Amino acid sequence: MINKDLLLSSYDYDLPSELVANFPILPKENAKLLVYERCKDQISHLHFKDLAKILPPCEIIFNDTKVIKARIYGTKESGSKIELFINHPLKNNDFLVQIRGKVKEGQILYFENSLKVKIKKLHDDGTREVEFFNGDKKLNHHEVFEILEKIGHVPLPPYIKRSDEAQDNINYQSIFAKNQGAVAAPTASLHFDEAMIDGLKINHNIHTITLHVGAGTFKGVECEDIREHKMHSEFFHIDDEVCALINSSKKILGVGTTVTRCIEYYHRKKTKEGFCDLFLHPQNTPQRLDYLLTNFHLPKSTLIMLVAAFMGREKTLELYHKAIENNYRFYSYGDGMLII
């Protein structure tokens, strides 16, 4: 009989719809923080403003990826409307995208600012490979990002049931955001402002890595045996200083699931740049990371399985139920959890 930790149905839970956060708590430090101390098996209900006071000695690593305005609206040659969502960049300055509306290979789509998209390849999973043009000039990734900044929309997650607003340009970007390429925010980082970081720096060193969060982060697991799930891959880069830190014996707090997977991937592969496709779950547990700070994640997702890799599936579900009982806010704009 298969271990329950390997069954998709074992990671399900019921979440009241009113606990899905459609907007962040402001000021950020007032967001709730559920703290779980594994050695004591003890739960505390605190707030992010308490973090600097309770965090054990450790090095802190954030993700400095910057979310691009990945959603754009345009038309076909016929005039019918089209919606395009960027998944992630590909080689040769192409992009993998999702398109709402029927398209065929070789077709041209038209957008604002003289932006054109040519469909190069259709994939069976619904994604499309495309290239971007301005007139006859093919655009490189960064030229596309610059135009998206003018005409694109903030790619709010599908569970936030509203259109993006001007304030999302600020709220859905971490204060470390500098390297463009993500289509979803590293949401654990959204809780921090300059004052909180200054407070942490008194007793902790702050570091950053880059992992461009792709649309695959929202892709659900569909196979009942989670070992059969094909994990999405995302581009990452770790500088030499952080590589040396990971190679050391110092305690590390990973801020978010993206940082966690990146550190663990480097620890296993000793590769400082490439595509991370590591799937952490209770049968593939962290080998290097000591502490985790993260938000609350979707049922049956690879993200809740990653959390379960730190403290077990049953304890994870127990804490999620405690969070629901205490009206914690869930998902990208929601509250957080610290595992120490």
WOJOPE-V608149 format. One record per residue. N is the residue number from 1. RES is the residue in one letter. PSI is psi as a letter, one per 30 degrees, with the letter a starting at -180 (none if undefined). OMEGA is omega in degrees with one decimal (NA if undefined). D_FIRST is the distance of its C-alpha to the first C-alpha in Angstrom with 1 decimal. Layout:
# WOJOPE-V608149
n->N res->RES psi->PSI omega->OMEGA d_first->D_FIRST
n->N res->RES psi->PSI omega->OMEGA d_first->D_FIRST
This chain:
# WOJOPE-V608149
n->1 res->M psi->k omega->-175.6 d_first->0.0
n->2 res->I psi->k omega->178.1 d_first->3.8
n->3 res->N psi->k omega->-178.3 d_first->6.6
n->4 res->K psi->f omega->178.7 d_first->8.8
n->5 res->D psi->f omega->-177.8 d_first->11.6
n->6 res->L psi->g omega->-178.8 d_first->10.8
n->7 res->L psi->k omega->179.9 d_first->10.9
n->8 res->L psi->e omega->-176.9 d_first->14.6
n->9 res->S psi->f omega->-179.9 d_first->14.7
n->10 res->S psi->f omega->-177.5 d_first->14.2
n->11 res->Y psi->g omega->-179.4 d_first->17.5
n->12 res->D psi->k omega->171.5 d_first->19.6
n->13 res->Y psi->l omega->-179.7 d_first->22.6
n->14 res->D psi->k omega->179.6 d_first->25.9
n->15 res->L psi->k omega->174.5 d_first->29.1
n->16 res->P psi->k omega->-173.6 d_first->32.5
n->17 res->S psi->f omega->-178.2 d_first->34.4
n->18 res->E psi->f omega->178.9 d_first->37.4
n->19 res->L psi->f omega->172.5 d_first->35.5
n->20 res->V psi->k omega->-175.7 d_first->35.3
n->21 res->A psi->j omega->176.5 d_first->38.2
n->22 res->N psi->f omega->176.9 d_first->40.7
n->23 res->F psi->l omega->178.3 d_first->43.1
n->24 res->P psi->l omega->170.8 d_first->43.0
n->25 res->I psi->k omega->174.9 d_first->44.4
n->26 res->L psi->k omega->-2.0 d_first->47.8
n->27 res->P psi->l omega->-172.4 d_first->48.9
n->28 res->K psi->e omega->-175.3 d_first->45.6
n->29 res->E psi->f omega->180.0 d_first->45.7
n->30 res->N psi->f omega->175.5 d_first->45.3
n->31 res->A psi->k omega->180.0 d_first->41.7
n->32 res->K psi->l omega->178.2 d_first->39.3
n->33 res->L psi->j omega->175.2 d_first->37.2
n->34 res->L psi->k omega->-178.4 d_first->34.2
n->35 res->V psi->k omega->177.2 d_first->34.1
n->36 res->Y psi->j omega->176.8 d_first->31.1
n->37 res->E psi->j omega->-173.0 d_first->31.9
n->38 res->R psi->e omega->-175.7 d_first->28.8
n->39 res->C psi->f omega->179.3 d_first->30.6
n->40 res->K psi->f omega->-171.8 d_first->32.0
n->41 res->D psi->h omega->-173.2 d_first->29.1
n->42 res->Q psi->k omega->179.3 d_first->32.1
n->43 res->I psi->k omega->173.7 d_first->32.6
n->44 res->S psi->k omega->177.4 d_first->36.1
n->45 res->H psi->j omega->-175.8 d_first->37.4
n->46 res->L psi->a omega->176.6 d_first->40.1
n->47 res->H psi->l omega->-178.1 d_first->41.7
n->48 res->F psi->f omega->178.6 d_first->42.0
n->49 res->K psi->f omega->179.4 d_first->45.6
n->50 res->D psi->f omega->-168.5 d_first->44.1
n->51 res->L psi->e omega->-176.1 d_first->42.1
n->52 res->A psi->f omega->-177.3 d_first->44.8
n->53 res->K psi->f omega->-172.7 d_first->45.4
n->54 res->I psi->f omega->-174.4 d_first->41.8
n->55 res->L psi->k omega->177.6 d_first->40.4
n->56 res->P psi->l omega->175.1 d_first->40.1
n->57 res->P psi->k omega->-179.6 d_first->42.1
n->58 res->C psi->l omega->170.8 d_first->40.4
n->59 res->E psi->k omega->-176.0 d_first->41.1
n->60 res->I psi->k omega->180.0 d_first->40.3
n->61 res->I psi->k omega->176.9 d_first->39.3
n->62 res->F psi->l omega->174.0 d_first->39.8
n->63 res->N psi->k omega->-176.9 d_first->39.3
n->64 res->D psi->g omega->175.9 d_first->42.8
n->65 res->T psi->l omega->178.6 d_first->41.8
n->66 res->K psi->k omega->-179.4 d_first->44.1
n->67 res->V psi->k omega->175.1 d_first->43.0
n->68 res->I psi->l omega->176.5 d_first->45.0
n->69 res->K psi->i omega->-163.1 d_first->46.2
n->70 res->A psi->f omega->-177.3 d_first->43.7
n->71 res->R psi->k omega->178.1 d_first->44.4
n->72 res->I psi->l omega->-178.3 d_first->47.6
n->73 res->Y psi->k omega->-179.4 d_first->49.2
n->74 res->G psi->a omega->-177.6 d_first->51.5
n->75 res->T psi->l omega->167.7 d_first->52.6
n->76 res->K psi->l omega->177.7 d_first->52.4
n->77 res->E psi->e omega->-179.5 d_first->55.8
n->78 res->S psi->f omega->-177.8 d_first->56.0
n->79 res->G psi->f omega->179.2 d_first->56.0
n->80 res->S psi->k omega->-171.9 d_first->52.6
n->81 res->K psi->l omega->-177.2 d_first->50.6
n->82 res->I psi->k omega->174.5 d_first->47.7
n->83 res->E psi->k omega->-178.8 d_first->45.3
n->84 res->L psi->k omega->178.8 d_first->43.9
n->85 res->F psi->k omega->-178.8 d_first->41.3
n->86 res->I psi->k omega->173.8 d_first->41.0
n->87 res->N psi->e omega->176.1 d_first->37.5
n->88 res->H psi->l omega->177.2 d_first->38.8
n->89 res->P psi->l omega->174.4 d_first->41.5
n->90 res->L psi->l omega->175.4 d_first->41.2
n->91 res->K psi->l omega->176.1 d_first->43.3
n->92 res->N psi->g omega->178.8 d_first->46.9
n->93 res->N psi->g omega->172.2 d_first->47.3
n->94 res->D psi->l omega->178.8 d_first->45.1
n->95 res->F psi->k omega->168.4 d_first->42.6
n->96 res->L psi->k omega->-174.6 d_first->39.3
n->97 res->V psi->l omega->167.3 d_first->39.8
n->98 res->Q psi->k omega->-177.7 d_first->38.6
n->99 res->I psi->k omega->175.5 d_first->41.4
n->100 res->R psi->j omega->-174.3 d_first->41.7
n->101 res->G psi->l omega->-177.9 d_first->43.7
n->102 res->K psi->k omega->176.4 d_first->43.8
n->103 res->V psi->l omega->176.9 d_first->45.1
n->104 res->K psi->l omega->-179.0 d_first->45.7
n->105 res->E psi->k omega->-179.9 d_first->46.2
n->106 res->G psi->f omega->-178.2 d_first->49.7
n->107 res->Q psi->k omega->177.7 d_first->50.2
n->108 res->I psi->k omega->175.5 d_first->52.0
n->109 res->L psi->l omega->-172.6 d_first->51.3
n->110 res->Y psi->k omega->-178.2 d_first->53.9
n->111 res->F psi->l omega->178.7 d_first->53.7
n->112 res->E psi->l omega->177.4 d_first->56.2
n->113 res->N psi->h omega->177.8 d_first->58.2
n->114 res->S psi->g omega->179.9 d_first->58.6
n->115 res->L psi->k omega->177.3 d_first->55.0
n->116 res->K psi->k omega->178.3 d_first->53.6
n->117 res->V psi->k omega->175.8 d_first->50.2
n->118 res->K psi->k omega->178.8 d_first->49.7
n->119 res->I psi->j omega->-178.3 d_first->46.4
n->120 res->K psi->e omega->-174.2 d_first->45.5
n->121 res->K psi->k omega->175.7 d_first->42.0
n->122 res->L psi->k omega->178.0 d_first->39.6
n->123 res->H psi->l omega->-177.9 d_first->35.8
n->124 res->D psi->f omega->-178.7 d_first->33.2
n->125 res->D psi->g omega->177.6 d_first->31.4
n->126 res->G psi->f omega->177.6 d_first->34.7
n->127 res->T psi->l omega->-179.9 d_first->36.1
n->128 res->R psi->k omega->172.1 d_first->39.5
n->129 res->E psi->k omega->-176.0 d_first->41.4
n->130 res->V psi->l omega->169.9 d_first->44.9
n->131 res->E psi->k omega->-176.3 d_first->48.0
n->132 res->F psi->k omega->179.2 d_first->50.5
n->133 res->F psi->l omega->165.9 d_first->54.3
n->134 res->N psi->j omega->-168.1 d_first->57.4
n->135 res->G psi->b omega->178.1 d_first->60.0
n->136 res->D psi->f omega->-175.1 d_first->59.5
n->137 res->K psi->k omega->175.3 d_first->58.2
n->138 res->K psi->k omega->-176.6 d_first->54.6
n->139 res->L psi->k omega->173.5 d_first->53.3
n->140 res->N psi->l omega->-174.8 d_first->51.2
n->141 res->H psi->e omega->-174.5 d_first->48.3
n->142 res->H psi->e omega->174.7 d_first->50.6
n->143 res->E psi->e omega->176.1 d_first->53.2
n->144 res->V psi->e omega->179.5 d_first->50.6
n->145 res->F psi->e omega->-179.4 d_first->49.4
n->146 res->E psi->e omega->178.7 d_first->53.1
n->147 res->I psi->e omega->178.3 d_first->53.6
n->148 res->L psi->e omega->179.0 d_first->50.3
n->149 res->E psi->f omega->-178.8 d_first->51.7
n->150 res->K psi->e omega->-171.0 d_first->54.6
n->151 res->I psi->f omega->-173.2 d_first->53.1
n->152 res->G psi->l omega->179.3 d_first->49.3
n->153 res->H psi->k omega->177.6 d_first->47.4
n->154 res->V psi->k omega->-175.3 d_first->45.0
n->155 res->P psi->i omega->178.0 d_first->41.4
n->156 res->L psi->k omega->-179.2 d_first->40.1
n->157 res->P psi->l omega->-176.0 d_first->36.4
n->158 res->P psi->f omega->-178.9 d_first->35.5
n->159 res->Y psi->f omega->171.9 d_first->34.6
n->160 res->I psi->j omega->-169.4 d_first->38.2
n->161 res->K psi->i omega->175.6 d_first->39.9
n->162 res->R psi->l omega->175.6 d_first->43.4
n->163 res->S psi->l omega->178.2 d_first->45.6
n->164 res->D psi->k omega->178.9 d_first->46.3
n->165 res->E psi->l omega->-178.1 d_first->49.4
n->166 res->A psi->e omega->-177.3 d_first->51.8
n->167 res->Q psi->f omega->177.7 d_first->50.3
n->168 res->D psi->f omega->176.2 d_first->46.9
n->169 res->N psi->f omega->179.1 d_first->48.7
n->170 res->I psi->e omega->-172.5 d_first->48.8
n->171 res->N psi->e omega->-175.6 d_first->45.9
n->172 res->Y psi->h omega->178.6 d_first->43.3
n->173 res->Q psi->k omega->179.5 d_first->44.4
n->174 res->S psi->l omega->-178.9 d_first->43.9
n->175 res->I psi->f omega->177.2 d_first->47.0
n->176 res->F psi->f omega->-171.9 d_first->45.9
n->177 res->A psi->k omega->176.5 d_first->45.6
n->178 res->K psi->f omega->-177.6 d_first->47.8
n->179 res->N psi->j omega->-173.8 d_first->46.0
n->180 res->Q psi->k omega->174.2 d_first->45.6
n->181 res->G psi->f omega->-178.5 d_first->42.5
n->182 res->A psi->k omega->173.5 d_first->39.9
n->183 res->V psi->g omega->171.8 d_first->39.2
n->184 res->A psi->k omega->-177.1 d_first->37.4
n->185 res->A psi->k omega->167.7 d_first->38.4
n->186 res->P psi->j omega->-158.5 d_first->36.7
n->187 res->T psi->f omega->177.7 d_first->36.6
n->188 res->A psi->f omega->-179.4 d_first->36.3
n->189 res->S psi->f omega->-176.1 d_first->39.7
n->190 res->L psi->f omega->-177.4 d_first->41.3
n->191 res->H psi->f omega->-169.4 d_first->41.8
n->192 res->F psi->k omega->169.6 d_first->44.4
n->193 res->D psi->l omega->-175.2 d_first->48.1
n->194 res->E psi->e omega->-178.1 d_first->50.8
n->195 res->A psi->e omega->179.0 d_first->51.6
n->196 res->M psi->e omega->179.1 d_first->48.0
n->197 res->I psi->e omega->177.7 d_first->47.8
n->198 res->D psi->e omega->178.4 d_first->51.1
n->199 res->G psi->e omega->178.8 d_first->49.8
n->200 res->L psi->e omega->-175.8 d_first->46.8
n->201 res->K psi->f omega->179.5 d_first->49.0
n->202 res->I psi->e omega->-177.1 d_first->51.0
n->203 res->N psi->g omega->-176.4 d_first->48.2
n->204 res->H psi->k omega->173.0 d_first->45.8
n->205 res->N psi->k omega->-178.3 d_first->46.1
n->206 res->I psi->k omega->178.7 d_first->44.9
n->207 res->H psi->l omega->175.8 d_first->43.6
n->208 res->T psi->k omega->166.7 d_first->42.4
n->209 res->I psi->l omega->176.5 d_first->40.3
n->210 res->T psi->k omega->168.4 d_first->40.2
n->211 res->L psi->j omega->-178.0 d_first->37.1
n->212 res->H psi->j omega->-176.8 d_first->38.0
n->213 res->V psi->k omega->-179.2 d_first->35.4
n->214 res->G psi->l omega->179.7 d_first->34.7
n->215 res->A psi->f omega->178.7 d_first->33.8
n->216 res->G psi->f omega->178.8 d_first->30.2
n->217 res->T psi->f omega->179.3 d_first->29.7
n->218 res->F psi->f omega->-177.4 d_first->29.5
n->219 res->K psi->k omega->-178.1 d_first->27.3
n->220 res->G psi->l omega->172.3 d_first->24.2
n->221 res->V psi->k omega->-174.4 d_first->20.6
n->222 res->E psi->f omega->-179.5 d_first->19.9
n->223 res->C psi->k omega->-176.6 d_first->16.5
n->224 res->E psi->e omega->172.7 d_first->13.4
n->225 res->D psi->j omega->-171.3 d_first->11.8
n->226 res->I psi->f omega->178.2 d_first->14.6
n->227 res->R psi->f omega->179.7 d_first->14.8
n->228 res->E psi->f omega->-178.7 d_first->16.4
n->229 res->H psi->k omega->175.6 d_first->19.1
n->230 res->K psi->j omega->-176.7 d_first->22.5
n->231 res->M psi->k omega->175.5 d_first->24.3
n->232 res->H psi->l omega->178.6 d_first->27.9
n->233 res->S psi->k omega->-176.8 d_first->30.5
n->234 res->E psi->k omega->-178.2 d_first->33.6
n->235 res->F psi->k omega->177.9 d_first->36.8
n->236 res->F psi->l omega->173.0 d_first->37.4
n->237 res->H psi->k omega->177.3 d_first->40.2
n->238 res->I psi->k omega->-179.6 d_first->40.6
n->239 res->D psi->l omega->-173.0 d_first->44.0
n->240 res->D psi->e omega->-178.9 d_first->44.9
n->241 res->E psi->e omega->-179.5 d_first->45.4
n->242 res->V psi->e omega->174.2 d_first->41.9
n->243 res->C psi->e omega->179.0 d_first->40.5
n->244 res->A psi->e omega->177.5 d_first->42.4
n->245 res->L psi->e omega->-179.6 d_first->41.0
n->246 res->I psi->e omega->179.7 d_first->37.4
n->247 res->N psi->f omega->-179.2 d_first->38.3
n->248 res->S psi->a omega->178.2 d_first->39.8
n->249 res->S psi->g omega->-178.8 d_first->38.3
n->250 res->K psi->k omega->176.5 d_first->39.6
n->251 res->K psi->k omega->-177.6 d_first->37.4
n->252 res->I psi->k omega->168.4 d_first->36.5
n->253 res->L psi->k omega->173.4 d_first->35.8
n->254 res->G psi->k omega->178.1 d_first->34.4
n->255 res->V psi->j omega->176.8 d_first->35.8
n->256 res->G psi->l omega->-178.6 d_first->33.2
n->257 res->T psi->e omega->-179.1 d_first->30.0
n->258 res->T psi->e omega->177.3 d_first->32.2
n->259 res->V psi->e omega->-178.8 d_first->33.9
n->260 res->T psi->e omega->-178.1 d_first->30.6
n->261 res->R psi->e omega->-179.0 d_first->29.1
n->262 res->C psi->e omega->179.0 d_first->32.5
n->263 res->I psi->e omega->-178.8 d_first->32.9
n->264 res->E psi->e omega->177.5 d_first->29.5
n->265 res->Y psi->e omega->178.6 d_first->30.1
n->266 res->Y psi->e omega->-178.4 d_first->33.4
n->267 res->H psi->e omega->-178.9 d_first->32.1
n->268 res->R psi->e omega->-170.5 d_first->29.8
n->269 res->K psi->f omega->-174.4 d_first->32.1
n->270 res->K psi->h omega->176.7 d_first->35.6
n->271 res->T psi->k omega->-174.0 d_first->36.6
n->272 res->K psi->f omega->178.4 d_first->39.0
n->273 res->E psi->k omega->180.0 d_first->39.1
n->274 res->G psi->b omega->-178.2 d_first->37.1
n->275 res->F psi->j omega->-178.0 d_first->34.1
n->276 res->C psi->k omega->177.7 d_first->31.2
n->277 res->D psi->h omega->-176.3 d_first->27.8
n->278 res->L psi->k omega->179.6 d_first->25.6
n->279 res->F psi->j omega->178.7 d_first->22.4
n->280 res->L psi->k omega->178.1 d_first->21.7
n->281 res->H psi->l omega->-173.5 d_first->18.6
n->282 res->P psi->f omega->175.9 d_first->16.8
n->283 res->Q psi->g omega->175.5 d_first->15.4
n->284 res->N psi->i omega->-168.4 d_first->18.9
n->285 res->T psi->l omega->178.8 d_first->21.3
n->286 res->P psi->k omega->178.5 d_first->25.1
n->287 res->Q psi->f omega->-173.6 d_first->27.0
n->288 res->R psi->e omega->-173.1 d_first->30.5
n->289 res->L psi->k omega->-176.4 d_first->31.0
n->290 res->D psi->e omega->-174.6 d_first->31.8
n->291 res->Y psi->l omega->-178.8 d_first->32.2
n->292 res->L psi->k omega->170.9 d_first->31.4
n->293 res->L psi->k omega->-174.2 d_first->33.5
n->294 res->T psi->l omega->173.8 d_first->32.1
n->295 res->N psi->a omega->175.8 d_first->32.4
n->296 res->F psi->k omega->-166.8 d_first->29.9
n->297 res->H psi->l omega->-178.2 d_first->27.7
n->298 res->L psi->k omega->172.6 d_first->26.4
n->299 res->P psi->k omega->173.7 d_first->23.1
n->300 res->K psi->g omega->-179.4 d_first->20.3
n->301 res->S psi->l omega->175.8 d_first->22.6
n->302 res->T psi->f omega->-177.7 d_first->22.3
n->303 res->L psi->e omega->177.0 d_first->24.9
n->304 res->I psi->e omega->175.6 d_first->22.9
n->305 res->M psi->e omega->175.7 d_first->20.1
n->306 res->L psi->e omega->177.4 d_first->22.8
n->307 res->V psi->e omega->179.2 d_first->24.0
n->308 res->A psi->f omega->177.2 d_first->20.5
n->309 res->A psi->f omega->-179.5 d_first->20.7
n->310 res->F psi->e omega->-172.0 d_first->23.8
n->311 res->M psi->g omega->177.8 d_first->22.7
n->312 res->G psi->l omega->-176.5 d_first->19.0
n->313 res->R psi->e omega->-176.0 d_first->17.5
n->314 res->E psi->e omega->179.0 d_first->18.2
n->315 res->K psi->e omega->178.1 d_first->21.7
n->316 res->T psi->e omega->-179.6 d_first->22.4
n->317 res->L psi->e omega->176.5 d_first->21.7
n->318 res->E psi->e omega->-179.6 d_first->23.8
n->319 res->L psi->e omega->176.5 d_first->26.6
n->320 res->Y psi->e omega->178.2 d_first->26.5
n->321 res->H psi->e omega->175.3 d_first->27.0
n->322 res->K psi->e omega->179.6 d_first->29.8
n->323 res->A psi->e omega->178.7 d_first->31.4
n->324 res->I psi->e omega->178.4 d_first->31.3
n->325 res->E psi->e omega->-177.5 d_first->32.9
n->326 res->N psi->g omega->174.1 d_first->35.5
n->327 res->N psi->h omega->170.6 d_first->36.3
n->328 res->Y psi->l omega->178.5 d_first->35.4
n->329 res->R psi->k omega->-169.9 d_first->36.1
n->330 res->F psi->l omega->171.5 d_first->33.2
n->331 res->Y psi->a omega->-163.1 d_first->33.0
n->332 res->S psi->e omega->-179.3 d_first->35.7
n->333 res->Y psi->g omega->-173.8 d_first->38.7
n->334 res->G psi->a omega->-178.6 d_first->36.9
n->335 res->D psi->a omega->-173.2 d_first->36.6
n->336 res->G psi->l omega->179.0 d_first->34.8
n->337 res->M psi->k omega->175.6 d_first->32.5
n->338 res->L psi->k omega->177.7 d_first->33.2
n->339 res->I psi->j omega->-178.8 d_first->30.6
n->340 res->I psi->none omega->NA d_first->32.4
